[in-house]
Amino acid sequence: MRLLLVHPSALMYSEIFLRLEPLGLERVAGAAREAGHQVRVVDLQVLGVRKLRDEVRSFRPEALGISLNYLANIPEAIALAKRVKEEVPGCFVFLGGHSVSFVAEEVVEQAAGAVDAVVRGEGEPAVGPLLEAVRDGGVEGVPGVVTAAGRGPGPLMLHSIDGPLPARDLMRNRRRYFIGELDPCASIEFTRGCPWDCSFCSAWTFYGRSYRKASPEAAADDLARIREPNVFIVDDVAFIRPEHGNAIAAEVERRGIRKQYYLETRSDVLLRHPEVFERWARLGLRYMFLGMEAIDAEGLDLYRKRVSPDENMRALETARRLGIRVAINLIADPDWDEERFRVVREFALAVPEIVHFTVMTPYPGTEIWHTESRRLTTRDYRLFDIQHAVVPTKLPLARFYEELVRTQAVINRKHLGVRTAFGAARVLGRNLAHGQTNFARMLWKFNQVYNPRRQLADHARPVRHELPLPQRLDVGDRRMLYVHTRGGTQGAPARTRPPGT
């Protein structure tokens, strides 16, 4: 069967700081290809809509799959589905991905016939049986699939994440993928799932608090296949298990693989196992993302981070000692006033680390969706991008955006000031010498993208598709939030969360 897979266009945050290769979609493509299907991929982050139109007309797909890891892309995906249906009548259109898994029935209804099915849960074990059912009948009985007829059996979850291999060879314009100074940058997965239960996050609810590890040999094999000099490790929390991080490091050392790495982890994990991160620093770990989320104990408790402010500061000191540059994320609460923004600015200017802000946003699949969503000021999917306020702000909305952008701009200038300009110029010169312009565009686009007038105007756009309000749910039983549950694995049961977490 001819299958065309599509990743939607980039969101606001991706216009500046990063543009990551769609690793999940590549793995789904790999699974479909292993099942004997013809597969092509169009990533609208790096290719224009015209390229998608040309691909549809030349390839004439029998099935179209659109990846939806972000709620904000749902209206775009529905519009693309309608266009492809008009161009290729009879094409089976399905959506899949993290965010759409939590609103599957509602999106099928909103698409009004343009979307034949939504795949809840992981795509790799679902795509083969789904395409087989499209050909032979019985789509409604495929695990994880939701159609207009209702929800079928629960989704399957891979037991081993060693395969399928990501079909990186199907991607075009790979040099457009980057994160910060790492330009170009590929992505890789060492583990999947998160054993913590932060109230603002849906990673743990999606995977049912399961945690799986790639074998060190498979991880090193995949790393060796990557041509790019830079690699982003996409794990929700890197190196939770020190023995696993060390085993992969040993394979990398044995094979003589040299890359520069960027990863995400937690402060307590870094403090617990600094020797693992030190070893990876010798292998090329240059950047680390720490989701601190808040600078005080009250904020950390609110988001159930299970980390103290002191641990966060000690983690920053540890990373500095190891020579790893850190990017911090803080969650800007719509309840902030001018004084709170001022305090946060002072903190951000006092530390040498890069500081980013995201706006507190209740998402389907998170606990705060069920505690905050009844206060929503908008249900426009497009505003659920962690850059817009979707619950009431203490300040007038226009003033909130002015303070938010002012705070980020002050921090941005800190990192482009005289002391860092020479370092940025070196990186810029090196990248430009190799034809890489992503980092340069990042430096110069801030004021164009982060504009309070633009963010405020986004609220006035006509809304065609709205996010559904949640059904009343007792979040005391957190299993009610899960997409994947134990017993729904493909093969042996998945590993449960590590003890003590």
C-alpha positions in Angstrom: 0.0 0.0 0.0 1.2 3.5 -0.8 1.5 5.4 2.5 2.3 9.1 2.8 3.2 10.4 6.3 3.1 14.1 7.1 4.4 16.2 9.9 2.6 19.6 10.3 4.3 23.0 10.1 6.4 24.4 13.0 4.9 26.2 15.9 5.9 29.6 17.3 8.6 28.3 19.7 10.2 26.3 16.8 10.5 29.4 14.7 13.5 30.4 16.9 15.0 27.9 19.3 14.8 24.5 17.7 13.5 22.4 14.8 13.7 18.8 15.6 13.5 15.9 13.2 10.3 14.0 13.7 11.8 10.8 15.1 8.5 9.3 16.1 7.2 9.6 12.5 10.4 8.2 11.2 9.9 5.1 13.4 6.3 4.7 12.2 7.6 5.0 8.6 10.2 2.3 9.4 7.5 0.0 10.8 5.3 0.5 7.8 8.2 -0.2 5.4 9.1 -3.4 7.4 5.5 -4.5 6.8 6.0 -4.2 3.0 4.4 -0.9 2.3 5.7 1.9 0.0 6.3 4.9 2.3 7.1 8.6 1.7 7.4 11.4 4.3 6.8 15.1 4.0 7.8 17.3 7.0 6.2 20.7 6.7 8.6 22.1 9.2 11.2 22.1 6.5 9.2 21.7 3.3 6.5 23.9 1.9 2.8 23.0 1.4 3.4 23.1 -2.4 5.8 20.2 -1.9 3.1 18.2 -0.2 0.6 19.0 -3.0 3.1 17.8 -5.6 3.8 14.6 -3.5 0.1 13.8 -3.3 -0.4 14.3 -7.0 2.5 12.2 -8.0 2.4 9.5 -5.4 -1.4 9.1 -5.2 -1.3 7.7 -1.6 -3.8 5.1 -0.7 -3.3 6.1 3.0 -2.3 9.4 4.6 -1.0 9.6 8.2 -0.6 12.9 9.9 1.5 13.2 13.1 -0.1 15.3 15.9 2.2 15.6 18.9 0.9 19.2 19.5 -2.7 20.3 20.0 -2.0 23.5 18.2 -1.5 21.6 14.9 -5.0 19.9 14.9 -6.8 22.5 12.8 -4.0 22.4 10.2 -4.2 18.6 10.2 -7.9 18.6 9.6 -7.5 21.1 6.7 -4.8 19.0 5.2 -7.0 15.9 5.5 -9.8 17.6 3.6 -7.5 18.8 0.8 -6.0 15.3 0.3 -9.4 13.7 0.3 -10.5 16.1 -2.5 -7.3 15.4 -4.5 -7.3 11.6 -4.0 -10.9 10.4 -3.3 -10.8 7.1 -1.4 -7.5 7.9 0.4 -7.7 6.6 4.0 -6.7 9.4 6.3 -5.6 8.8 9.9 -4.1 10.9 12.6 -1.8 9.8 15.4 0.6 11.1 18.0 0.8 12.2 21.6 -1.7 15.1 21.9 -4.4 13.8 19.6 -4.5 10.5 21.6 -6.3 12.4 24.4 -9.0 14.0 22.2 -9.4 11.2 19.6 -13.2 10.9 19.5 -13.7 14.7 19.4 -11.3 15.2 16.5 -12.9 12.5 14.4 -16.2 14.2 14.9 -14.8 17.7 14.2 -13.2 16.5 11.0 -16.7 15.6 9.6 -15.6 12.7 7.4 -12.2 14.1 6.4 -10.4 11.9 9.0 -11.2 8.1 8.9 -9.4 7.2 12.1 -7.3 8.4 15.0 -4.6 6.1 16.4 -4.3 6.4 20.2 -1.0 5.5 21.7 2.2 4.4 20.1 2.2 4.3 16.3 4.8 1.6 15.6 2.7 -1.4 16.7 -0.5 0.1 15.2 0.5 1.1 11.6 1.0 -2.4 10.2 -2.3 -3.8 11.4 -4.1 -0.6 10.5 -3.0 -0.7 6.9 -3.8 -4.4 6.6 -7.3 -3.6 7.9 -7.7 -0.7 5.5 -7.0 -3.2 2.7 -8.9 -6.2 4.0 -11.5 -4.6 6.3 -12.0 -4.5 10.0 -10.4 -1.1 10.9 -12.7 -0.7 13.9 -11.1 -3.8 15.5 -7.5 -2.6 15.3 -6.0 -1.9 18.8 -5.8 1.8 19.6 -7.9 2.9 16.7 -10.9 5.3 17.1 -13.3 5.8 14.2 -16.8 7.4 13.8 -18.1 4.0 15.0 -16.4 4.4 18.3 -13.3 3.2 20.2 -11.8 -0.2 19.5 -9.5 -2.3 21.7 -6.9 -0.5 23.8 -3.7 0.5 22.2 -0.6 -1.8 22.1 2.7 -0.6 23.4 6.1 -1.8 22.2 7.9 -4.1 24.6 11.3 -3.4 23.1 12.2 0.1 21.7 15.2 -1.4 19.8 13.1 -1.4 16.7 11.7 -0.5 14.3 14.6 1.6 13.0 13.8 5.2 12.1 13.6 5.7 8.4 15.9 8.7 8.3 16.7 8.1 4.7 13.1 9.2 3.7 13.6 12.7 5.1 14.5 15.7 2.9 16.2 18.9 4.0 17.7 17.2 7.0 20.1 20.1 7.4 17.2 22.2 8.5 17.0 20.4 11.9 18.8 22.1 14.7 18.6 22.9 18.4 20.4 26.1 19.5 24.0 26.1 18.4 23.9 22.5 17.4 23.2 23.0 13.7 22.5 20.6 12.0 21.2 18.2 14.6 19.7 14.7 14.5 17.6 13.0 17.2 17.9 9.7 18.9 16.0 7.8 21.6 17.7 5.8 24.4 14.6 5.4 26.7 10.9 6.0 26.5 8.5 7.0 29.2 8.7 9.0 32.5 8.3 7.5 36.0 7.5 10.9 37.6 4.0 12.4 37.7 4.3 16.2 37.4 0.8 17.8 37.3 1.4 19.9 34.2 2.8 17.0 32.1 1.2 14.3 30.0 4.3 12.2 29.2 3.6 9.9 32.2 -0.1 9.6 31.5 0.4 8.8 27.9 2.8 5.9 28.7 1.0 4.8 31.9 4.1 5.6 34.0 6.0 2.8 32.1 9.7 3.1 31.4 11.6 1.2 28.7 15.2 1.2 27.7 16.9 0.5 24.3 19.7 -2.1 24.6 23.1 -0.4 24.6 24.0 -2.2 21.4 20.9 -1.0 19.6 21.4 2.5 20.9 25.0 2.6 19.7 24.1 1.0 16.3 21.5 3.8 15.7 23.9 6.5 16.8 26.6 5.1 14.4 24.1 5.4 11.5 23.6 9.1 12.1 25.5 11.3 9.7 25.0 14.6 11.5 27.8 15.8 13.9 25.2 16.8 16.6 22.6 14.7 18.3 19.6 15.5 20.5 18.7 12.7 23.0 14.9 13.0 23.1 14.4 11.0 26.3 12.0 12.7 28.7 14.6 12.3 31.5 18.1 11.2 30.4 20.1 8.6 32.4 17.6 7.8 35.2 19.4 4.5 35.4 23.1 5.1 35.6 24.1 1.6 34.6 22.1 2.1 31.3 23.8 5.4 30.6 27.2 3.9 31.3 26.5 0.8 29.2 25.7 3.0 26.2 28.7 5.2 26.9 30.9 2.1 26.9 29.5 1.1 23.4 30.1 4.6 22.1 33.7 4.6 23.4 34.4 1.1 22.0 33.2 2.2 18.5 34.9 5.6 18.6 31.8 7.5 17.9 32.3 11.3 18.2 29.3 13.6 18.3 28.1 16.6 20.3 25.1 16.0 22.4 22.1 17.9 23.9 19.8 16.1 26.4 17.1 16.8 28.9 17.1 15.6 32.5 16.1 16.4 36.1 18.1 18.2 38.8 17.8 15.2 41.2 19.0 12.8 38.5 22.0 14.9 37.8 22.9 15.2 41.5 22.3 11.5 42.1 24.6 10.3 39.2 27.0 13.1 38.3 29.6 10.5 37.2 27.4 9.4 34.3 27.0 12.9 33.0 30.8 13.5 33.5 31.5 10.5 31.3 29.1 11.7 28.6 30.7 15.2 28.8 34.0 13.5 27.8 32.1 11.9 24.9 30.7 15.2 23.7 27.8 16.2 25.9 27.7 20.0 25.5 24.2 21.1 26.4 21.6 20.1 28.9 17.9 21.2 29.4 16.7 21.3 33.0 13.0 21.8 33.5 13.2 23.7 36.8 9.7 25.2 36.2 9.8 27.4 39.3 12.4 29.2 41.5 10.6 28.7 44.8 9.3 25.8 46.8 5.7 26.9 46.4 5.8 26.7 42.6 7.7 23.4 42.7 5.1 21.9 45.0 2.3 23.2 42.8 3.7 21.3 39.8 4.6 18.3 41.9 8.3 18.4 40.7 9.5 16.6 43.9 12.6 18.7 43.8 13.7 21.5 46.1 15.1 25.0 45.1 18.4 24.0 46.8 18.6 20.9 44.6 18.0 22.9 41.5 20.8 25.4 42.4 23.2 22.5 43.3 22.4 20.9 39.9 23.3 24.1 38.1 26.6 24.2 40.0 27.3 20.5 39.1 26.7 21.1 35.4 29.0 24.2 35.5 31.7 22.1 37.1 31.3 19.4 34.4 31.5 22.1 31.6 28.0 21.4 30.4 25.9 24.5 29.3 22.4 24.5 30.8 19.1 25.8 29.4 16.5 26.3 32.1 12.8 26.3 31.6 10.5 28.3 33.9 6.7 28.2 33.7 5.2 31.7 33.6 1.9 31.5 35.5 -0.9 33.7 34.1 -1.4 34.7 37.7 1.9 36.6 37.7 1.9 40.4 38.2 4.6 43.0 37.4 6.4 42.3 40.6 6.6 38.6 40.0 8.0 39.1 36.5 10.6 41.5 38.0 11.7 38.9 40.6 12.0 36.2 37.9 14.0 38.6 35.6 16.4 39.3 38.5 16.9 35.5 38.9 17.4 34.9 35.2 20.0 37.7 35.0 21.8 36.5 38.1 22.6 33.0 36.7 24.9 32.3 33.7 22.5 29.7 32.3 20.1 30.3 29.3 16.5 30.8 30.6 13.4 30.1 28.6 9.8 30.6 29.5 6.7 28.7 28.7 3.2 29.7 29.7 1.3 27.4 32.1 -1.2 25.6 29.9 -3.7 22.9 30.9 -3.5 20.1 28.3 -5.8 17.1 27.9 -4.0 14.2 29.6 -2.6 16.3 32.4 -3.9 16.6 35.9 -4.3 20.4 35.6 -6.5 19.9 32.6 -9.1 18.6 35.0 -8.5 21.2 37.7 -7.9 24.3 35.6 -9.8 23.8 32.3 -13.1 25.0 33.6 -11.5 28.4 33.7 -10.4 28.4 30.1 -10.7 31.8 28.3 -10.4 30.1 24.9 -10.6 26.7 23.4 -8.8 27.5 20.2 -6.5 24.6 19.6 -3.9 27.0 18.0 -3.4 28.9 21.3 -2.4 25.7 23.2 1.3 26.0 22.3 2.7 27.0 25.7 3.3 30.5 24.3 -0.2 31.9 24.9 -2.3 32.4 28.0 -5.5 30.3 27.9 -6.7 30.8 31.4 -7.5 34.2 33.1 -4.4 36.5 33.7 -4.1 38.7 36.8 -2.7 41.5 34.6 -4.7 42.6 31.5 -3.9 40.2 28.8 -2.0 42.7 26.7 0.1 43.7 29.7 0.8 40.1 30.5 2.2 39.5 27.0 4.3 42.7 27.3 5.8 41.6 30.6 6.4 38.1 29.2 8.1 39.3 26.0 10.1 41.9 27.9 11.4 39.3 30.3 12.4 36.9 27.5 14.0 39.8 25.6 16.1 40.9 28.6 17.4 37.4 28.9 17.9 37.1 25.2 20.0 40.3 25.2 22.1 38.9 28.1 23.1 36.0 25.9 23.9 38.2 22.9 25.7 40.8 24.9 29.4 41.8 24.5 30.7 38.9 26.6 28.9 36.3 24.6 28.9 37.9 21.2 32.4 36.6 20.4 31.4 33.1 21.3 28.2 33.4 19.2 30.2 34.8 16.3 32.6 31.8 16.4 29.7 29.4 16.3 27.9 31.5 13.6 31.0 31.6 11.5 31.6 27.9 11.7 28.0 27.1 10.9 27.9 29.5 8.0 31.1 28.0 6.6 29.3 24.7 6.4 26.2 26.2 4.8 24.2 26.1 8.1 22.0 29.2 8.6 19.5 27.9 11.3 21.5 29.4 14.2 21.9 32.7 12.4 18.2 32.9 11.8 17.5 32.1 15.5 19.7 35.1 16.6 17.9 37.6 14.3 14.3 36.5 14.4 13.5 37.0 18.1 11.8 40.4 17.8 9.9 39.3 14.8 8.5 36.2 16.4 8.2 37.2 20.1 5.9 40.3 19.8 3.2 41.0 22.3 1.0 42.5 19.7 1.2 39.4 17.6 0.4 37.2 20.6 -2.6 39.3 21.5 -3.8 39.4 17.9 -3.8 35.6 17.8 -6.7 35.6 20.3 -8.9 37.5 17.8 -8.6 35.0 14.9 -11.7 33.3 13.8 -12.0 29.9 15.4 -13.4 26.9 13.5 -12.3 24.0 15.7 -12.4 24.1 19.5 -10.9 22.0 22.1 -13.6 20.0 23.9 -14.1 20.5 27.6 -13.1 17.4 29.7 -15.6 15.0 31.1 -15.6 15.1 34.9 -12.9 12.8 36.2 -11.7 11.8 39.6 -7.9 12.4 39.3 -7.5 10.6 42.6 -7.3 7.5 40.5 -4.6 8.6 38.1 -4.9 5.5 36.0 -8.0 7.1 34.5 -5.7 9.5 32.8 -3.6 6.8 31.1 -3.6 6.1 27.3 -1.5 2.9 27.7 -2.2 0.5 30.5 -0.4 -2.5 31.8 -1.3 -5.6 29.8 -1.5 -3.7 26.6 2.0 -4.3 25.4 3.2 -6.0 22.2 5.1 -8.9 23.7 6.1 -9.2 27.4 4.9 -6.6 29.9 6.6 -3.2 29.9 8.9 -2.3 32.8 7.1 -0.3 35.5 8.5 2.8 37.0 11.9 2.5 38.8 11.6 1.9 42.5 11.9 4.9 44.8 10.4 7.4 42.2 
